[in-house]
C-alpha cells in the first residue's frame, strides 16, 4: 500500500495503517533528526514530535508522489529548530541567574568513623536490631516480626546496643556562635 492509502486508512481509524507509515519512515526521520540536533536523545524527541504532529495535523498532511516522507522531514526540521531554540533560551536564562553560594554538607560536620566502628563491635543480632529500629525507623514490634523473634527480645537487644554505643561513641560538642552587637 502507498502512504496515501495507509494515511486514508489511518484517518478512518485503522491504527495498523499509521503503524505501517511509522515503521516505513521512522529510520529516515531519525537519521535526518540526528543531523539537526546535538544528542541522540534530542533526535528521539524530534521523531516523537514529528509523528505526533503528523497525527495532530492529519488533515493538513501533504503527499509528494504518494509519499508522506517529505512532509515528515520538513516537520522534523521545524521540530528540531524549535527544540534547539528552546534549549538556547533555557541556557541563556540559566546564565542570567545569579550564582548560588554552595551550601555546606551537614554530613561533613561530624566524623562518623567512631560511630561506624562502634556499630561494628556489636553482635550481628544487635546490629540488625539497630539497623531496623534506629536507622530504618521500624517499631520494636515491626522489627520483631521481621526478625522472627519476640518483641521483648528486640527491646532488650536495642537497649543493650544503645547502651554499648553510648559508651563507645564520644558525644559531639556543639559551640554556638555568639551574636555581636553592631
C-alpha positions in Angstrom: 0.0 0.0 0.0 1.1 3.6 -0.6 1.5 6.2 2.0 -1.7 7.9 0.8 -3.7 4.7 1.1 -2.3 3.9 4.6 -2.9 7.5 5.6 -6.5 7.4 4.5 -7.0 4.2 6.4 -5.3 5.6 9.5 -7.5 8.7 9.4 -10.5 6.4 9.1 -9.4 4.7 12.4 -7.0 2.0 11.3 -4.2 2.1 13.8 -2.2 -0.6 12.0 -2.1 1.7 8.9 -0.5 4.5 10.9 1.9 2.0 12.4 3.0 1.0 8.9 3.7 4.6 8.0 5.7 5.0 11.2 7.6 1.8 10.5 8.2 2.8 6.9 9.7 6.2 7.7 11.0 6.4 11.2 14.6 5.5 10.3 14.8 8.2 7.7 13.3 10.8 10.1 15.7 9.7 12.8 18.7 10.0 10.5 17.5 13.4 9.4 17.0 14.5 13.0 20.4 13.3 14.1 21.9 15.8 11.7 19.9 18.7 13.2 20.2 18.3 17.0 23.2 17.7 19.3 22.3 14.5 21.0 20.6 11.2 20.1 18.1 11.8 22.9 17.1 15.1 21.2 16.7 13.2 17.9 14.4 10.7 19.6 12.3 13.7 20.8 12.2 15.2 17.3 11.0 11.9 15.9 8.3 11.6 18.5 7.2 15.2 18.0 7.2 14.7 14.2 4.8 11.7 14.3 2.7 13.3 17.0 2.4 16.4 14.8 1.6 14.3 11.8 -1.4 12.9 13.6 -2.4 16.1 15.2 -2.4 17.9 11.8 -3.6 14.8 9.9 -5.9 16.9 7.7 -3.0 19.2 6.6 -0.5 16.5 5.7 0.7 16.8 2.1 2.0 14.0 -0.1 4.7 14.1 -2.8 4.4 11.3 -5.3 2.2 9.3 -2.9 4.8 9.7 -0.1 4.4 11.5 3.2 8.2 11.4 3.9 8.9 14.9 2.5 6.2 16.4 4.8 7.7 14.4 7.7 11.2 15.7 7.0 10.0 19.3 6.9 8.1 18.8 10.2 11.2 17.1 11.7 13.3 20.1 10.7 10.8 22.5 12.3 10.6 20.4 15.4 14.4 20.4 15.7 14.6 24.1 15.3 12.0 24.6 18.0 13.8 22.2 20.3 17.2 23.9 19.7 15.7 27.4 20.2 14.1 26.3 23.4 17.4 24.9 24.7 19.2 28.1 23.8 16.6 30.1 25.7 16.8 27.9 28.7 20.6 28.0 28.8 20.5 31.8 28.3 18.1 32.1 31.3 20.4 29.9 33.4 23.4 32.1 32.5 21.5 35.2 33.7 20.6 33.8 37.1 23.0 34.8 39.9 25.4 32.1 41.1 24.3 30.4 44.3 26.5 30.0 47.2 27.5 26.4 47.8 25.6 25.0 50.7 27.7 23.2 53.3 27.1 19.5 53.6 26.0 18.8 57.2 27.1 15.3 57.0 30.7 16.5 56.7 30.4 18.3 60.1 30.8 15.1 62.1 33.3 12.3 61.8 31.1 9.2 61.8 34.0 6.8 61.7 33.8 6.4 65.5 30.1 5.6 65.3 30.6 3.1 62.5 33.5 1.4 64.3 31.3 1.2 67.4 28.4 -0.3 65.5 30.7 -3.0 64.1 31.7 -4.1 67.6 28.1 -5.1 68.3 26.9 -8.6 67.7 25.2 -9.4 64.4 21.9 -9.7 66.2 22.3 -6.3 67.9 23.4 -4.7 64.6 20.2 -6.0 62.9 18.1 -4.6 65.6 19.8 -1.2 65.5 19.6 -1.1 61.7 15.9 -1.8 61.7 14.8 0.3 64.7 17.2 3.2 64.6 18.3 3.5 61.0 15.2 2.4 59.3 12.7 3.6 61.9 10.7 0.4 62.4 8.9 0.0 65.7 10.0 -2.8 68.0 7.0 -4.9 67.1 7.7 -4.5 63.3 11.4 -5.3 63.8 10.4 -8.4 65.9 8.2 -9.6 63.1 10.9 -9.0 60.5 13.5 -10.9 62.6 11.2 -13.6 63.7 11.8 -13.0 67.4 9.6 -11.9 70.3 9.2 -8.1 70.8 10.8 -8.4 74.2 13.9 -9.7 72.6 14.1 -6.8 70.3 13.5 -4.4 73.2 16.3 -5.8 75.3 18.8 -6.1 72.3 18.0 -2.5 71.4 18.5 -1.2 74.9 21.8 -3.2 75.3 23.0 -1.9 71.9 22.2 1.7 72.7 24.0 1.5 76.0 27.1 0.0 74.4 27.1 2.5 71.6 26.8 5.4 74.1 29.8 4.1 75.9 31.9 3.8 72.8 30.9 6.9 70.8 32.0 10.3 72.0 29.2 12.8 72.1 29.7 15.7 69.7 30.2 19.1 71.3 28.4 22.0 69.8 29.5 25.6 70.1 27.1 28.3 69.2 28.4 31.5 67.7 27.5 34.4 69.8 25.9 37.3 68.0 27.8 40.5 68.3 26.1 43.8 68.6 26.9 46.3 65.9 
